[in-house]
Amino acid sequence: MEIKSVRINAGKGYDVSIGENLLGSCGDVIGKTINPCRAAIITDSNVERLFLSTVADSLENEGFSVSTFSFPAGEQSKSIGTLSNILEFLGESRLTRTDCVLALGGGVTGDLAGFAAGTYLRGIRYVQIPTTFLAAVDSSVGGKTGINLMTGKNLAGVFVQPEAVICDVSCVKQLPDEVFADGAAEAIKTGILSGEDLFSLFETGDVKPSLAEIIKMCVTFKGSIVEADEFEAGLRKTLNLGHTVGHAIEKCSNYAISHGHAVAAGMAVIARAADRLGFSSTPVAPRIEKTLIRNSLPIYTDFSAENLTAAALSDKKRSGEEITLVIPDSIGRCYLKKIPVSTLHSVINAGLEVSSWTS
């Protein structure tokens, strides 16, 4: 069984292990970093029935004492209430600073479990075990955790790096098409940022036979950004491509629209706006739009510029009377552009207009 490994030199440093059928041996992989101890597995109601017993058995076979907490699947659970319940569970399980938390699931689980681990006893160790494409290529790596508040997405959280990340490609292959597409959106985003090698796979080909390599490419690129700017002072903000409008779409839909689908539409909106307003040096929107469509992702939203602007202005990317947008200049080059909040409406409005090639 071939395991691809990527080293992330952030925090104390950790390895991302990528391969087939890793859940059944995750106890052995984790045991190379963390000695047997109490391990609290945090998961959601969907992942619980699919993978929890496999992970728990593997840990127990390696001498770990396992307790589990499951919450209702979905973005609505990424709340202060769920976080509170997890923290109470960790206390009831008598976890100490020598113990660990395991995040088994997608991005919501990773955010909640990581946030809880980073704050319980002022910080205990945790491991990310992503089971979705989106979590594998993006949210499981880099140490950003958070929950949504009523006023906006990811407005509370901590930076806390995991001890290890274990990515079982077999889980990703089992995903429903719509959930797989969520991950494709973040991988396409990474391709727009990193260059043609990754982007072209989604533009022209069937990506599923190359999943392990694609995940490795995404993790390697994100790792390089996180190593250079762990706490998002500058460069790391480019990873938010499509997220200002994407988060606004999520909020306007009351999170009925998934993160990946919202970010896809958000990337298309900002790419069209960049072309129309002269922010990009060459037309970039048609390639991005066609690639999103090819991968079963949306390029438009039904929400108005007024509603999206109002939602975006509560986003954490706002700084006083300015907001920072990530502008795609070409495939492989994006840059940060600060604009007055008073002009955000016109930028979004420009991006909502239908592209000439689709009309």
Buried (B, 14 or more C-beta within 10 A) or exposed (E): EEBBEBEBEBBEEBBBBBBBEBBBBBBEBBBEBBEBBBBBBBBBEBBBEBBBEBBBBBBBEBEBEBBBBBBEBBBBBBBEEBBEBBBEBBEEBEBEEEBBBBBBBBBBBBBBBBBBBBBBEEEBBBBBBBBBBBBBBBBBBBBBBBBBEEEBBBBBBBBBBBBBBBBBBBBBEEBEEEBBBBBBBBBBBBBBBBBEEBBBBBBEEEBEEEBBBBBBBBBBBBBBBBBEBBEBEEEBBBBBBBBBBBBBBBBBBEBEBBBBBBBBBBBBBBBBBBBBBEBBEEEBBBBBBBBBBBBBBBBBBEBBBEBBBBBBBBBBBBEEEBBBBBBBBBBBBBEEBEBEBEEBBBBBBBBBEEBEEEE
